[in-house]
């Protein structure tokens, strides 16, 4: 079971799951931006 499935399945039990989803999306966007900046700096 992935983390995303765990967040969705526990949505009714845990109201904090929405914040976990937001944090996961924000974290992935931050990592993606760091990778893009790193690739751009190599060119």
Biopython code that builds the backbone (N, CA, C, O; Angstrom):
import numpy as np
from Bio.PDB.StructureBuilder import StructureBuilder

atoms = [
    (1, "UNK", "N", (0.849, -1.200, 0.000)),
    (1, "UNK", "CA", (0.000, 0.000, 0.000)),
    (1, "UNK", "C", (0.885, 1.251, 0.000)),
    (1, "UNK", "O", (1.810, 1.388, 0.800)),
    (2, "UNK", "N", (0.570, 2.132, -0.905)),
    (2, "UNK", "CA", (1.359, 3.351, -0.988)),
    (2, "UNK", "C", (0.894, 4.359, 0.046)),
    (2, "UNK", "O", (-0.156, 4.184, 0.664)),
    (3, "UNK", "N", (1.666, 5.402, 0.231)),
    (3, "UNK", "CA", (1.302, 6.445, 1.197)),
    (3, "UNK", "C", (0.029, 7.146, 0.752)),
    (3, "UNK", "O", (-0.820, 7.486, 1.576)),
    (4, "UNK", "N", (-0.104, 7.363, -0.564)),
    (4, "UNK", "CA", (-1.287, 8.057, -1.069)),
    (4, "UNK", "C", (-2.545, 7.236, -0.809)),
    (4, "UNK", "O", (-3.580, 7.786, -0.433)),
    (5, "UNK", "N", (-2.460, 5.906, -1.008)),
    (5, "UNK", "CA", (-3.612, 5.044, -0.719)),
    (5, "UNK", "C", (-3.946, 5.088, 0.767)),
    (5, "UNK", "O", (-5.117, 5.073, 1.144)),
    (6, "UNK", "N", (-2.919, 5.143, 1.606)),
    (6, "UNK", "CA", (-3.137, 5.198, 3.056)),
    (6, "UNK", "C", (-3.821, 6.503, 3.438)),
    (6, "UNK", "O", (-4.696, 6.515, 4.304)),
    (7, "UNK", "N", (-3.429, 7.602, 2.799)),
    (7, "UNK", "CA", (-4.053, 8.897, 3.098)),
    (7, "UNK", "C", (-5.515, 8.880, 2.664)),
    (7, "UNK", "O", (-6.385, 9.363, 3.389)),
    (8, "UNK", "N", (-5.789, 8.325, 1.480)),
    (8, "UNK", "CA", (-7.162, 8.310, 0.973)),
    (8, "UNK", "C", (-8.036, 7.394, 1.836)),
    (8, "UNK", "O", (-9.173, 7.746, 2.151)),
    (9, "UNK", "N", (-7.520, 6.233, 2.217)),
    (9, "UNK", "CA", (-8.330, 5.274, 2.974)),
    (9, "UNK", "C", (-8.633, 5.790, 4.379)),
    (9, "UNK", "O", (-9.678, 5.473, 4.947)),
    (10, "UNK", "N", (-7.719, 6.584, 4.937)),
    (10, "UNK", "CA", (-7.909, 7.089, 6.301)),
    (10, "UNK", "C", (-8.520, 8.481, 6.314)),
    (10, "UNK", "O", (-8.496, 9.161, 7.340)),
    (11, "UNK", "N", (-9.073, 8.913, 5.174)),
    (11, "UNK", "CA", (-9.581, 10.287, 5.088)),
    (11, "UNK", "C", (-10.715, 10.514, 6.071)),
    (11, "UNK", "O", (-10.803, 11.583, 6.676)),
    (12, "UNK", "N", (-11.593, 9.515, 6.241)),
    (12, "UNK", "CA", (-12.750, 9.693, 7.124)),
    (12, "UNK", "C", (-12.340, 9.612, 8.596)),
    (12, "UNK", "O", (-13.017, 10.164, 9.463)),
    (13, "UNK", "N", (-11.226, 8.922, 8.875)),
    (13, "UNK", "CA", (-10.802, 8.743, 10.268)),
    (13, "UNK", "C", (-9.913, 9.889, 10.745)),
    (13, "UNK", "O", (-9.911, 10.235, 11.926)),
    (14, "UNK", "N", (-9.161, 10.472, 9.817)),
    (14, "UNK", "CA", (-8.123, 11.416, 10.216)),
    (14, "UNK", "C", (-8.247, 12.708, 9.417)),
    (14, "UNK", "O", (-7.892, 12.716, 8.238)),
    (15, "UNK", "N", (-8.727, 13.787, 9.995)),
    (15, "UNK", "CA", (-8.866, 15.045, 9.259)),
    (15, "UNK", "C", (-7.523, 15.634, 8.848)),
    (15, "UNK", "O", (-7.472, 16.489, 7.965)),
    (16, "UNK", "N", (-6.437, 15.191, 9.474)),
    (16, "UNK", "CA", (-5.116, 15.712, 9.134)),
    (16, "UNK", "C", (-4.616, 15.167, 7.802)),
    (16, "UNK", "O", (-3.582, 15.613, 7.305)),
    (17, "UNK", "N", (-5.341, 14.201, 7.208)),
    (17, "UNK", "CA", (-4.885, 13.608, 5.953)),
    (17, "UNK", "C", (-4.841, 14.648, 4.839)),
    (17, "UNK", "O", (-4.019, 14.544, 3.928)),
    (18, "UNK", "N", (-5.720, 15.653, 4.903)),
    (18, "UNK", "CA", (-5.695, 16.709, 3.888)),
    (18, "UNK", "C", (-4.376, 17.475, 3.961)),
    (18, "UNK", "O", (-3.768, 17.780, 2.935)),
    (19, "UNK", "N", (-3.941, 17.782, 5.179)),
    (19, "UNK", "CA", (-2.663, 18.477, 5.338)),
    (19, "UNK", "C", (-1.507, 17.602, 4.869)),
    (19, "UNK", "O", (-0.542, 18.100, 4.291)),
    (20, "UNK", "N", (-1.606, 16.301, 5.119)),
    (20, "UNK", "CA", (-0.548, 15.400, 4.662)),
    (20, "UNK", "C", (-0.462, 15.404, 3.141)),
    (20, "UNK", "O", (0.630, 15.361, 2.575)),
    (21, "UNK", "N", (-1.631, 15.457, 2.475)),
    (21, "UNK", "CA", (-1.638, 15.498, 1.015)),
    (21, "UNK", "C", (-1.021, 16.796, 0.525)),
    (21, "UNK", "O", (-0.230, 16.797, -0.418)),
    (22, "UNK", "N", (-1.383, 17.906, 1.167)),
    (22, "UNK", "CA", (-0.821, 19.204, 0.771)),
    (22, "UNK", "C", (0.692, 19.214, 0.970)),
    (22, "UNK", "O", (1.427, 19.702, 0.112)),
    (23, "UNK", "N", (1.157, 18.680, 2.093)),
    (23, "UNK", "CA", (2.588, 18.638, 2.351)),
    (23, "UNK", "C", (3.298, 17.759, 1.322)),
    (23, "UNK", "O", (4.384, 18.103, 0.856)),
    (24, "UNK", "N", (2.691, 16.628, 0.969)),
    (24, "UNK", "CA", (3.309, 15.730, -0.003)),
    (24, "UNK", "C", (3.428, 16.405, -1.365)),
    (24, "UNK", "O", (4.455, 16.292, -2.034)),
    (25, "UNK", "N", (2.361, 17.114, -1.775)),
    (25, "UNK", "CA", (2.392, 17.810, -3.067)),
    (25, "UNK", "C", (3.429, 18.928, -3.034)),
    (25, "UNK", "O", (4.212, 19.086, -3.971)),
    (26, "UNK", "N", (3.431, 19.697, -1.960)),
    (26, "UNK", "CA", (4.394, 20.792, -1.849)),
    (26, "UNK", "C", (5.828, 20.280, -1.838)),
    (26, "UNK", "O", (6.710, 20.883, -2.449)),
    (27, "UNK", "N", (6.062, 19.172, -1.147)),
    (27, "UNK", "CA", (7.406, 18.610, -1.070)),
    (27, "UNK", "C", (7.866, 18.122, -2.443)),
    (27, "UNK", "O", (9.013, 18.342, -2.833)),
    (28, "UNK", "N", (6.957, 17.450, -3.183)),
    (28, "UNK", "CA", (7.315, 16.953, -4.510)),
    (28, "UNK", "C", (7.588, 18.107, -5.466)),
    (28, "UNK", "O", (8.488, 18.021, -6.301)),
    (29, "UNK", "N", (6.809, 19.195, -5.348)),
    (29, "UNK", "CA", (7.049, 20.362, -6.200)),
    (29, "UNK", "C", (8.394, 21.003, -5.864)),
    (29, "UNK", "O", (9.112, 21.454, -6.757)),
    (30, "UNK", "N", (8.733, 21.043, -4.574)),
    (30, "UNK", "CA", (10.014, 21.616, -4.167)),
    (30, "UNK", "C", (11.174, 20.789, -4.716)),
    (30, "UNK", "O", (12.152, 21.346, -5.213)),
    (31, "UNK", "N", (11.069, 19.463, -4.630)),
    (31, "UNK", "CA", (12.117, 18.593, -5.161)),
    (31, "UNK", "C", (12.230, 18.776, -6.673)),
    (31, "UNK", "O", (13.334, 18.859, -7.211)),
    (32, "UNK", "N", (11.085, 18.838, -7.357)),
    (32, "UNK", "CA", (11.100, 19.020, -8.810)),
    (32, "UNK", "C", (11.754, 20.333, -9.200)),
    (32, "UNK", "O", (12.504, 20.387, -10.174)),
    (33, "UNK", "N", (11.480, 21.385, -8.456)),
    (33, "UNK", "CA", (12.087, 22.690, -8.755)),
    (33, "UNK", "C", (13.588, 22.642, -8.526)),
    (33, "UNK", "O", (14.351, 23.204, -9.312)),
    (34, "UNK", "N", (14.024, 21.978, -7.456)),
    (34, "UNK", "CA", (15.459, 21.871, -7.186)),
    (34, "UNK", "C", (16.152, 21.105, -8.305)),
    (34, "UNK", "O", (17.249, 21.475, -8.724)),
    (35, "UNK", "N", (15.510, 20.027, -8.798)),
    (35, "UNK", "CA", (16.098, 19.241, -9.888)),
    (35, "UNK", "C", (16.163, 20.082, -11.158)),
    (35, "UNK", "O", (17.160, 20.038, -11.878)),
    (36, "UNK", "N", (15.108, 20.850, -11.441)),
    (36, "UNK", "CA", (15.102, 21.682, -12.639)),
    (36, "UNK", "C", (16.193, 22.739, -12.571)),
    (36, "UNK", "O", (16.863, 23.001, -13.570)),
    (37, "UNK", "N", (16.379, 23.347, -11.408)),
    (37, "UNK", "CA", (17.433, 24.357, -11.255)),
    (37, "UNK", "C", (18.806, 23.703, -11.429)),
    (37, "UNK", "O", (19.699, 24.294, -12.036)),
    (38, "UNK", "N", (18.978, 22.500, -10.904)),
    (38, "UNK", "CA", (20.260, 21.810, -11.012)),
    (38, "UNK", "C", (20.556, 21.488, -12.476)),
    (38, "UNK", "O", (21.678, 21.696, -12.937)),
    (39, "UNK", "N", (19.562, 20.984, -13.214)),
    (39, "UNK", "CA", (19.753, 20.656, -14.631)),
    (39, "UNK", "C", (20.027, 21.931, -15.427)),
    (39, "UNK", "O", (20.879, 21.940, -16.315)),
    (40, "UNK", "N", (19.307, 23.002, -15.109)),
    (40, "UNK", "CA", (19.485, 24.264, -15.827)),
    (40, "UNK", "C", (20.890, 24.825, -15.595)),
    (40, "UNK", "O", (21.475, 25.423, -16.497)),
    (41, "UNK", "N", (21.426, 24.635, -14.400)),
    (41, "UNK", "CA", (22.750, 25.168, -14.083)),
    (41, "UNK", "C", (23.850, 24.362, -14.776)),
    (41, "UNK", "O", (24.953, 24.871, -14.976)),
    (42, "UNK", "N", (23.564, 23.117, -15.140)),
    (42, "UNK", "CA", (24.568, 22.296, -15.813)),
    (42, "UNK", "C", (24.703, 22.660, -17.283)),
    (42, "UNK", "O", (25.756, 22.423, -17.877)),
    (43, "UNK", "N", (23.682, 23.221, -17.876)),
    (43, "UNK", "CA", (23.716, 23.533, -19.302)),
    (43, "UNK", "C", (24.546, 24.783, -19.575)),
    (43, "UNK", "O", (24.683, 25.193, -20.728)),
]
sb = StructureBuilder()
sb.init_structure("model")
sb.init_model(0)
sb.init_chain("A")
sb.init_seg("    ")
for serial, (resi, resn, name, xyz) in enumerate(atoms, 1):
    if name == "N":
        sb.init_residue(resn, " ", resi, " ")
    sb.init_atom(name, np.array(xyz, "f"), 0.0, 1.0, " ", f" {name:<3s}", serial, name[0])
structure = sb.get_structure()
